[in-house]
């Protein structure tokens, strides 16, 4: 798995919900997809572009590793940790969950206490 630096904020394992689990009805997500992302510590959502690392297309129910580029990374400065979970949404519909595997943008890393 190759990781690009620069605009990537973190690498995450993404699990898309099936349609039966309340996920999206359409059958395809392309690399570059940009749903809303919500972290558990805030009600604020931001857009997060997903660049899939091990495939170009995923379907509802698939799991994929992706680089994530946040639209508003400054809002999350010193707030994220590896292993932290999050949801990704289309409007109010949660279409999947993710887990941060590697923080690339070190400004986002929460200081250990």
C-alpha positions as CSV (number, residue, x, y, z in Angstrom):
1,X,0.0,0.0,0.0
2,X,1.6,3.3,-1.0
3,X,0.7,6.5,0.8
4,X,0.8,9.9,-0.8
5,X,1.9,12.8,1.4
6,X,0.9,16.4,1.2
7,X,-2.9,16.7,1.1
8,X,-3.7,13.4,2.8
9,X,-4.8,13.8,6.4
10,X,-5.0,10.1,7.4
11,X,-5.4,6.5,6.2
12,X,-8.5,4.7,7.4
13,X,-10.2,1.3,7.1
14,X,-13.7,2.1,5.7
15,X,-16.7,-0.3,6.1
16,X,-19.7,0.6,3.8
17,X,-23.1,-0.4,5.1
18,X,-25.3,-2.7,3.0
19,X,-28.6,-1.3,1.7
20,X,-30.3,-3.6,4.3
21,X,-28.2,-2.0,7.1
22,X,-29.4,1.5,6.0
23,X,-26.6,2.2,3.6
24,X,-26.8,3.7,0.2
25,X,-29.1,2.2,-2.5
26,X,-26.8,2.7,-5.5
27,X,-24.4,0.0,-6.3
28,X,-21.1,1.8,-6.8
29,X,-18.7,4.1,-5.0
30,X,-15.7,5.4,-7.0
31,X,-12.3,6.4,-5.6
32,X,-12.5,10.1,-5.0
33,X,-16.0,9.9,-3.4
34,X,-16.5,12.8,-0.9
35,X,-19.1,12.0,1.8
36,X,-19.6,14.0,5.0
37,X,-17.4,12.7,8.0
38,X,-18.5,12.9,11.6
39,X,-16.2,12.2,14.5
40,X,-17.6,11.1,17.9
41,X,-16.3,14.2,19.8
42,X,-18.2,16.8,17.7
43,X,-21.5,17.5,16.1
44,X,-19.7,19.3,13.2
45,X,-19.3,17.4,10.0
46,X,-16.8,18.0,7.2
47,X,-16.4,16.7,3.7
48,X,-13.7,14.0,3.4
49,X,-12.4,12.8,0.0
50,X,-11.8,9.0,0.0
51,X,-9.0,7.7,-2.3
52,X,-9.2,4.0,-2.3
53,X,-5.8,2.2,-2.0
54,X,-6.6,-1.4,-2.9
55,X,-9.4,-1.0,-5.5
56,X,-11.0,1.6,-7.7
57,X,-14.7,0.8,-7.0
58,X,-16.5,-0.5,-3.9
59,X,-20.1,-1.7,-3.4
60,X,-22.4,-1.4,-0.4
61,X,-21.1,-4.0,2.2
62,X,-17.5,-3.7,1.1
63,X,-14.5,-2.8,3.3
64,X,-11.6,-0.8,1.8
65,X,-8.5,1.0,2.9
66,X,-8.4,4.7,1.8
67,X,-6.5,7.9,2.1
68,X,-8.7,10.7,3.5
69,X,-8.4,14.3,2.7
70,X,-10.6,16.5,5.0
71,X,-12.1,19.7,3.6
72,X,-11.6,21.5,7.0
73,X,-8.6,19.9,8.7
74,X,-7.9,23.0,10.8
75,X,-11.1,22.4,12.8
76,X,-9.7,19.0,13.9
77,X,-6.2,20.1,14.9
78,X,-4.9,18.2,18.0
79,X,-8.2,16.1,18.1
80,X,-7.6,12.8,16.2
81,X,-5.9,9.6,17.3
82,X,-5.0,6.4,15.5
83,X,-7.7,3.8,16.2
84,X,-10.4,6.5,16.5
85,X,-13.7,5.6,14.8
86,X,-15.9,7.9,12.7
87,X,-19.0,7.8,10.6
88,X,-19.5,8.9,7.0
89,X,-22.8,10.1,5.8
90,X,-24.9,11.3,2.9
91,X,-27.2,13.9,4.4
92,X,-28.6,12.4,7.6
93,X,-28.0,8.8,6.4
94,X,-25.0,7.0,7.8
95,X,-23.6,5.0,4.9
96,X,-20.5,3.6,6.6
97,X,-18.0,3.7,9.4
98,X,-14.3,4.1,9.5
99,X,-11.3,3.7,11.8
100,X,-8.1,5.9,11.5
101,X,-5.2,3.5,10.9
102,X,-2.4,6.1,10.4
103,X,-2.3,9.9,10.9
104,X,-0.4,11.6,8.1
105,X,-1.1,15.2,9.0
106,X,0.6,15.4,12.4
107,X,-1.2,18.7,13.2
108,X,-4.3,16.6,13.7
109,X,-2.8,14.3,16.2
110,X,-4.1,14.6,19.8
111,X,-1.4,15.0,22.4
112,X,-1.1,12.1,24.7
113,X,-1.8,12.8,28.4
